[in-house]
Amino acid sequence: MGHLHHVVHHQNTLYAATAPSALYVAAILLDPRTALPVEKGPRDFPGPMRAELLGWLDSVANAADNQAEATMRRFGFPPEDYPPFVQTCEIRPLLFAAASACFDDHNLHVHEAALAACIPLLDDPRLHHHREAVAPLLREKLAASALWQYQERAVEALSAWGEDAEGLPPTAPALRTRRSLPGRSGRTGATPTTRP
């Protein structure tokens, strides 16, 4: 996992090796060995290797989502001129297919990581039609997570998609943002905790 987080995709930077590595990770997600435990640091999210791999795919997808594209343009870097960004965008449907295959995983941490990973992937216009099916899962499952980071991601996504987020936990964007999930490439933030 360290190689993926620190060499192939580090601090939200996409490299030439990122998209091919993401395809490999997507291909092995359902391998039974990814259900095994993995060594965790104090700032990592809970769950087996599969949850960690989904978290890494989430980080890669975040680096090629609408917000990342807007940020690149704002700083004068057209994303269409950066091949790793273009390559990552091209494979989003394949990444979504792999991550969404984990929606029914019996492990709650994998289930939540899969839902979170799909949020930035659904920025892809080719995948917008999946939002209708994913929105209830975000509302019923991810927004009810014990981890505030997932709760916040669910509320933000539902709001951005024009879905009803009434009665869900409020977000506090001034204190933390969706890019502050700990244990993910280039992300900093509080240790995953439940809200009091």
Residue pairs with C-beta under 8 A, 6 or more apart in sequence:
1 38
1 49
1 52
1 53
1 56
4 21
4 25
4 56
4 185
5 56
5 59
5 184
5 185
6 185
7 17
8 15
8 17
8 18
8 21
9 15
9 18
9 21
9 56
9 59
9 60
9 63
9 185
9 186
10 185
10 186
11 185
11 186
12 59
12 62
12 63
12 68
12 179
12 185
12 186
12 187
13 63
13 186
14 60
14 63
14 64
14 82
14 84
14 85
14 87
14 88
15 84
16 83
16 84
16 87
18 60
18 63
18 84
18 87
18 88
19 84
19 87
19 88
19 90
19 91
22 57
22 60
22 88
22 91
22 95
23 91
23 94
23 95
25 53
25 56
25 57
25 98
26 57
26 94
26 95
26 97
26 98
26 99
27 98
28 34
28 53
29 50
29 53
29 54
29 98
29 99
29 101
29 102
30 98
30 101
30 102
33 49
34 48
34 49
34 50
34 53
35 48
35 49
35 50
35 107
35 110
36 48
36 49
37 48
37 49
38 48
38 49
38 52
40 46
41 183
42 191
43 182
43 183
43 189
43 191
43 192
44 52
44 182
44 183
44 192
45 51
45 52
45 55
45 109
45 113
45 147
45 181
45 182
45 183
45 192
46 109
46 192
47 107
47 109
47 110
47 113
48 107
48 109
48 110
50 102
50 105
50 107
50 110
50 113
51 107
51 109
51 110
51 112
51 113
52 113
52 183
54 99
54 102
54 110
54 113
54 114
54 116
54 117
55 113
55 116
55 117
55 181
55 183
55 184
56 184
56 185
57 95
57 98
57 99
57 117
58 113
58 116
58 117
58 119
58 120
58 181
58 184
59 184
59 185
59 186
59 187
60 88
60 95
60 185
61 88
61 92
61 95
61 117
61 119
61 120
61 121
62 68
62 120
62 178
62 179
63 85
63 88
64 79
64 85
64 88
64 89
64 92
64 120
65 120
65 123
66 123
68 79
68 85
69 79
69 85
72 78
72 79
72 82
72 85
73 79
79 85
79 86
79 89
80 86
89 124
92 121
92 123
92 124
92 126
92 127
93 124
93 126
93 127
95 117
95 121
96 118
96 121
96 122
96 124
96 127
96 130
99 114
99 117
99 118
99 121
100 114
100 118
100 130
100 134
101 114
102 110
102 111
102 113
102 114
103 111
103 114
103 115
103 137
104 111
105 111
105 114
111 141
112 141
112 142
112 145
112 147
112 150
115 134
115 137
115 138
115 141
115 142
115 150
115 154
116 142
116 150
116 153
116 181
118 130
118 134
119 138
119 153
119 157
121 127
122 128
122 130
122 131
122 134
122 157
122 161
131 161
131 163
135 158
135 161
135 163
138 154
138 157
138 158
138 163
139 154
139 158
139 163
139 164
139 165
139 168
142 150
142 151
142 153
142 154
143 150
143 151
143 154
143 155
143 158
143 165
143 168
143 169
144 151
145 151
145 154
146 194
147 192
147 193
147 194
148 169
148 193
148 194
148 195
149 176
149 180
149 181
149 182
149 189
149 192
151 168
151 169
151 195
152 169
152 171
152 172
152 176
152 178
153 178
153 181
154 168
155 165
155 168
155 169
155 170
155 171
156 171
156 178
158 164
158 165
158 168
159 165
169 195
176 189
176 190
179 187
180 187
180 188
180 189
180 190
181 187
181 189
182 188
182 189
182 190
182 191
182 192
183 192
